[in-house]
Structures are given as C-alpha cells and as structure tokens.
Amino acid sequence: MVCFALLVQTGFGLSPFEAGSVFVPCSIAFVILSLSAARLVARFGTPAIAMGALVYAISFGVLIGQVWSAGGDLVVVHLIPALVVIGGAQAMIMTPLLNLVFGFVEELQAGMASGVISTLQQVGAALGVAAVGILFGATLGAGSEGQAARYATAFVSGMSYNVAAAVIAAILLVRLAVYGRHTN
C-alpha cells in the first residue's frame, strides 16, 4: 500500500487524511470478514483460504485495471469498491493461513514456528516493498506525461508484482487444498 499512498498523495494531490479516508473501507472490510473467516474455514476447510487468495488476486487485478484505464483522469474514490474486496479477501487469507500453518507444527515447536513465521513476514514485507519500489521508481522516472498519469503508470507497474505474488499464493493454496483432500 506504499504505492497506493504515493499514487493518491503525490500523484493526485490528496492530503494524508484524505488518502487514509479512501483506504478506511478496505480496513473495515478486513475487520468484518476477519470475524467470520474462522467459521468459514471451519465449514469449508482449506478451499475457503484458496478462494480468498483467488479473490484477492482478481481484486488486485481489477484495482490495477482501474488505475491503468483511467490514467491521469483517475477519480480516486472510484477505487473504493475494489479496495473493499481486497480488504475482505485479505481477511480470508491472513489469520486462517497462520492457523493452517500452525496445524502442521508439533505443539512443542509452536513458539519456534511463531518466530519463524514472524521473521518471514518481516523479510517478505521488506523484499516486497523493495521489489515494488524498484518497479514503481523505474517507471516513474521513465515517464514523460503529466504527474498524475506518471504516478498511475508507476502504480500499475509496481503493483503488477503484487498481482503475480497473489496469483502464485492462490495456486499454492489451491494445490494445498487438493493435497489435503487426497490425504484425508
């Protein structure tokens, strides 16, 4: 979401408060669906997490498509529906996925597994921000159009990494769901 903040604040001139306000519905959707994610996974199993990952990847693709097609003429509030779906889909992945991972760990190793997961989350976030930042910055510097259009193009470039990562995660989760069905 670093790219989103750069897009709407620097590219389209929103204040930090306005930019945060656009993102609030995404956070609300995350909280609401987080409350029901455990029940959905309990009822449908790992396929519910895989479906959340697929919806996440698709909704990120929709967000990028909106920005790409609008370019410098983007109306930022039009992104809110896609952001809401992204927040809800993220809720269907984050906590249930951690619970799934912990389900494969022996009870005596839960503390170590928690530390490994936390470390991997931090490393993954740092690498993700670096990769997205490289793509965003390279595209931003190469553009010759107006500021808003340059930032929109840079956002699309940077966020393409996130869509690729989300698709890979969805594929891995679908495979895990299929593998889990065959081993039970």
VEXDREN-2710 file (C-alpha; in Angstrom, 1 decimal):
% VEXDREN-2710
k/r/px/py/pz
1/MET/0.0/0.0/0.0
2/VAL/3.1/2.3/-0.1
3/CYS/2.4/2.6/-3.8
4/PHE/-1.2/3.5/-3.1
5/ALA/-0.2/6.3/-0.8
6/LEU/2.3/7.6/-3.4
7/LEU/-0.3/7.4/-6.1
8/VAL/-3.1/9.3/-4.3
9/GLN/-1.0/11.7/-2.3
10/THR/1.8/12.7/-4.6
11/GLY/0.3/11.7/-7.9
12/PHE/-3.3/13.1/-7.3
13/GLY/-2.6/15.6/-4.6
14/LEU/-4.8/14.1/-1.8
15/SER/-3.8/15.0/1.8
16/PRO/-2.7/12.2/4.0
17/PHE/-6.0/12.3/5.8
18/GLU/-7.9/12.1/2.5
19/ALA/-5.7/9.3/1.3
20/GLY/-6.3/7.4/4.6
21/SER/-10.0/8.0/4.3
22/VAL/-10.1/6.4/0.9
23/PHE/-8.4/3.4/2.4
24/VAL/-10.6/3.1/5.5
25/PRO/-13.3/1.0/3.8
26/CYS/-10.6/-1.6/3.0
27/SER/-9.7/-1.8/6.7
28/ILE/-13.3/-2.1/7.7
29/ALA/-13.9/-4.9/5.3
30/PHE/-10.8/-6.6/6.7
31/VAL/-12.1/-6.4/10.3
32/ILE/-15.6/-7.6/9.4
33/LEU/-14.5/-10.6/7.4
34/SER/-11.8/-11.4/9.9
35/LEU/-14.6/-12.1/12.4
36/SER/-16.2/-14.7/10.2
37/ALA/-13.1/-16.1/8.4
38/ALA/-12.5/-18.8/11.1
39/ARG/-16.1/-20.0/10.8
40/LEU/-15.9/-20.2/7.0
41/VAL/-12.6/-22.1/7.1
42/ALA/-14.1/-24.5/9.8
43/ARG/-17.0/-25.1/7.5
44/PHE/-15.3/-25.3/4.1
45/GLY/-11.7/-26.1/5.0
46/THR/-8.6/-25.0/3.1
47/PRO/-10.5/-24.3/-0.1
48/ALA/-12.0/-21.3/1.7
49/ILE/-8.5/-19.9/2.1
50/ALA/-7.7/-20.7/-1.5
51/MET/-10.9/-18.9/-2.7
52/GLY/-9.9/-15.9/-0.6
53/ALA/-6.5/-15.9/-2.3
54/LEU/-8.1/-16.1/-5.8
55/VAL/-10.5/-13.3/-5.0
56/TYR/-7.5/-11.3/-3.6
57/ALA/-5.5/-11.7/-6.8
58/ILE/-8.5/-10.9/-9.0
59/SER/-9.5/-7.8/-7.0
60/PHE/-5.9/-6.6/-7.2
61/GLY/-6.0/-7.1/-10.9
62/VAL/-9.3/-5.1/-11.0
63/LEU/-7.7/-2.3/-9.0
64/ILE/-4.7/-2.1/-11.3
65/GLY/-7.0/-2.2/-14.3
66/GLN/-9.0/0.7/-13.0
67/VAL/-5.9/2.8/-12.5
68/TRP/-4.4/1.7/-15.8
69/SER/-7.5/2.5/-17.8
70/ALA/-8.1/5.9/-16.1
71/GLY/-4.5/7.0/-16.0
72/GLY/-4.2/10.7/-15.2
73/ASP/-8.0/11.1/-15.2
74/LEU/-8.4/8.7/-12.3
75/VAL/-11.1/9.6/-9.7
76/VAL/-9.6/8.1/-6.6
77/VAL/-12.9/7.4/-4.8
78/HIS/-13.9/5.0/-7.7
79/LEU/-11.2/2.7/-6.3
80/ILE/-13.1/2.1/-3.0
81/PRO/-15.2/-0.9/-4.2
82/ALA/-12.0/-2.8/-5.3
83/LEU/-10.3/-1.8/-2.1
84/VAL/-13.2/-3.2/0.0
85/VAL/-13.0/-6.5/-1.8
86/ILE/-9.2/-6.5/-1.4
87/GLY/-9.6/-6.0/2.4
88/GLY/-12.2/-8.7/2.7
89/ALA/-10.2/-11.2/0.7
90/GLN/-7.1/-10.4/2.7
91/ALA/-9.0/-11.2/5.9
92/MET/-9.9/-14.6/4.4
93/ILE/-6.2/-15.3/3.9
94/MET/-4.2/-13.9/6.8
95/THR/-5.3/-15.4/10.1
96/PRO/-6.7/-18.6/8.6
97/LEU/-3.5/-19.2/6.8
98/LEU/-1.5/-18.8/10.0
99/ASN/-3.8/-21.2/11.8
100/LEU/-3.3/-23.7/8.9
101/VAL/0.4/-23.5/9.2
102/PHE/0.3/-23.9/13.0
103/GLY/-1.8/-27.0/12.4
104/PHE/1.2/-28.7/10.8
105/VAL/3.5/-27.9/13.7
106/GLU/4.0/-30.0/16.8
107/GLU/2.8/-28.3/20.0
108/LEU/6.3/-28.2/21.4
109/GLN/7.5/-26.3/18.4
110/ALA/4.7/-23.7/18.2
111/GLY/6.9/-21.0/19.8
112/MET/9.7/-21.6/17.3
113/ALA/7.2/-21.7/14.4
114/SER/5.7/-18.4/15.5
115/GLY/9.1/-16.8/15.5
116/VAL/9.9/-18.2/12.0
117/ILE/6.6/-17.0/10.7
118/SER/7.1/-13.6/12.2
119/THR/10.6/-13.3/10.7
120/LEU/9.4/-14.5/7.3
121/GLN/6.6/-11.9/7.3
122/GLN/9.1/-9.1/8.0
123/VAL/11.6/-10.3/5.4
124/GLY/8.8/-10.8/2.9
125/ALA/7.4/-7.4/3.6
126/ALA/10.8/-5.8/3.2
127/LEU/11.5/-7.7/-0.1
128/GLY/8.1/-6.9/-1.4
129/VAL/8.4/-3.2/-0.7
130/ALA/11.9/-3.2/-2.3
131/ALA/10.6/-5.0/-5.4
132/VAL/7.6/-2.8/-5.8
133/GLY/9.6/0.3/-5.1
134/ILE/12.1/-0.6/-7.8
135/LEU/9.4/-1.2/-10.3
136/PHE/7.5/2.0/-9.2
137/GLY/10.6/4.2/-9.2
138/ALA/11.9/2.9/-12.5
139/THR/8.5/3.5/-14.2
140/LEU/8.0/6.9/-12.6
141/GLY/11.4/8.2/-13.7
142/ALA/10.8/6.9/-17.3
143/GLY/7.5/8.7/-17.9
144/SER/7.1/11.9/-19.8
145/GLU/3.4/12.5/-19.3
146/GLY/1.8/14.7/-16.5
147/GLN/2.4/13.9/-12.9
148/ALA/-0.9/12.1/-12.2
149/ALA/-0.5/10.0/-15.3
150/ARG/3.1/9.1/-14.4
151/TYR/2.1/8.1/-10.9
152/ALA/-0.8/6.0/-12.3
153/THR/1.6/4.2/-14.7
154/ALA/4.1/3.7/-11.9
155/PHE/1.4/2.3/-9.7
156/VAL/0.3/-0.2/-12.3
157/SER/4.0/-1.3/-12.8
158/GLY/4.7/-1.6/-9.1
159/MET/1.5/-3.4/-8.2
160/SER/1.9/-5.9/-11.0
161/TYR/4.4/-7.6/-8.7
162/ASN/1.7/-7.9/-6.0
163/VAL/-0.7/-9.5/-8.5
164/ALA/1.9/-12.0/-9.6
165/ALA/2.6/-12.8/-5.9
166/ALA/-1.1/-13.2/-5.1
167/VAL/-1.6/-15.5/-8.1
168/ILE/1.3/-17.7/-7.0
169/ALA/-0.1/-17.8/-3.4
170/ALA/-3.5/-18.7/-4.8
171/ILE/-2.1/-21.5/-6.9
172/LEU/-0.1/-22.9/-3.9
173/LEU/-3.2/-22.7/-1.7
174/VAL/-5.4/-24.5/-4.3
175/ARG/-2.7/-27.2/-4.5
176/LEU/-2.6/-27.4/-0.7
177/ALA/-6.4/-27.8/-0.6
178/VAL/-6.3/-30.5/-3.3
179/TYR/-3.4/-32.3/-1.5
180/GLY/-5.3/-32.1/1.8
181/ARG/-8.4/-33.7/0.3
182/HIS/-6.3/-36.6/-1.1
183/THR/-4.6/-37.2/2.2
184/ASN/-7.7/-37.3/4.4
END
